[in-house]
């Protein structure tokens, strides 16, 4: 089958899917299919466990939308580890793990790490906690 024929078949399949499902349902189905092939649930749960233990909280509290202070730092560390170590997208982390409708918070958390100024105490402490927890997560990944 030629490339144009494959493209034509793909578009027909999408058209058939849109007759049965909404755009969001079709998108979610496609994303779900691709994520099955690369399921990282075990690693995600490990990261959430390690971070929640370090910050002496529960995973449910960590996943709450409006947290402040150290819990906010804990969430941002989760975002960074999931993005850098597991290669998960900001959208995936936001929607599938933390239940956000937009991925802005996750992006901000990752940018906080990338733009950290090591001369500022809060940034330095954040990066140090990230490095410590990243190492703990990697050690646990190796054991499994």
C-alpha positions in Angstrom: 0.0 0.0 0.0 1.4 3.4 -1.0 1.8 6.3 1.4 -1.1 8.2 -0.1 -3.3 5.1 0.3 -2.3 4.7 3.9 -3.0 8.3 4.6 -6.4 8.0 2.9 -7.2 4.9 5.0 -6.1 6.8 8.2 -8.4 9.7 7.4 -11.3 7.3 6.7 -10.7 5.6 10.1 -10.7 9.0 11.9 -13.9 9.9 10.1 -15.5 6.7 11.2 -14.3 7.2 14.8 -15.7 10.7 14.9 -19.1 9.4 13.9 -19.2 7.2 17.0 -17.2 9.3 19.5 -16.6 12.9 20.4 -13.2 14.4 19.5 -12.1 14.3 23.2 -13.1 10.6 23.5 -11.3 9.7 20.3 -8.2 11.6 21.4 -8.3 10.0 24.9 -8.6 6.6 23.2 -5.6 7.1 21.0 -3.5 8.5 23.9 -4.6 5.5 26.1 -3.6 3.1 23.4 -0.1 4.6 23.0 0.4 4.7 26.7 -0.5 1.0 27.1 2.6 0.2 25.1 4.8 2.2 27.5 3.1 1.8 30.8 5.0 3.5 33.6 2.5 3.1 36.4 4.9 1.3 38.6 7.5 4.0 38.3 4.9 6.8 38.7 3.7 5.2 42.0 7.3 4.8 43.2 8.0 8.5 42.6 4.8 9.5 44.4 5.6 7.1 47.3 9.2 8.4 47.7 8.2 12.0 47.6 5.2 11.7 49.9 7.4 9.8 52.4 10.1 12.4 52.3 7.6 15.2 52.9 5.7 13.2 55.5 2.3 13.3 53.7 0.0 11.0 51.8 -0.2 10.6 48.0 -3.8 11.8 48.1 -2.7 15.0 49.8 0.1 15.4 47.3 -2.4 15.1 44.4 -4.7 17.8 45.8 -5.0 20.9 43.6 -4.5 23.7 46.1 -1.4 23.0 48.2 1.1 25.5 49.5 4.6 25.6 51.0 6.5 22.4 51.2 3.7 20.4 49.5 3.9 22.7 46.5 7.6 22.0 46.3 6.9 18.3 46.7 4.5 18.4 43.7 7.0 20.3 41.6 9.7 17.7 42.4 7.3 15.0 41.3 6.7 16.8 38.0 10.5 17.2 37.4 11.3 13.5 38.2 8.4 12.3 36.0 9.4 14.5 33.2 13.2 14.1 33.3 13.5 10.5 34.4 10.5 8.9 32.9 10.2 11.1 29.8 6.5 11.9 30.5 5.1 15.0 28.9 3.7 17.9 30.9 0.3 17.3 29.5 0.4 13.6 30.5 1.6 14.4 34.0 -1.1 17.2 34.4 -4.1 15.3 33.1 -3.4 11.6 33.9 -1.6 11.8 37.2 -2.7 15.0 38.9 -6.1 15.5 37.3 -5.5 19.0 36.0 -7.4 20.3 33.0 -4.4 22.4 31.9 -0.7 21.6 32.1 0.5 25.1 33.1 1.3 24.1 36.7 3.5 21.2 35.6 5.3 23.4 33.1 6.0 26.0 35.8 7.4 23.4 38.2 9.7 22.0 35.5 10.8 25.6 34.6 11.5 26.3 38.2 14.1 23.6 38.2 15.5 24.5 34.8 15.8 28.2 35.7 16.9 27.7 39.3 19.4 30.3 40.6 21.8 28.4 42.9 22.7 31.7 44.7 19.1 32.0 46.0 18.5 29.8 49.1 14.9 28.6 48.1 16.1 27.6 44.6 19.2 25.9 46.0 17.1 23.9 48.5 14.6 22.9 45.9 17.4 21.6 43.5 19.0 19.8 46.4 15.8 18.1 47.4 15.1 17.2 43.8 18.6 15.6 43.4 18.2 13.6 46.7 14.7 12.3 45.8 15.7 11.6 42.2 18.5 9.4 43.4 16.2 7.6 45.8 13.7 7.0 43.0 16.4 5.7 40.6 17.7 3.3 43.4 14.1 2.0 43.8 13.7 1.6 40.0 16.9 -0.5 39.9 15.6 -2.8 42.7 12.4 -3.7 40.8 
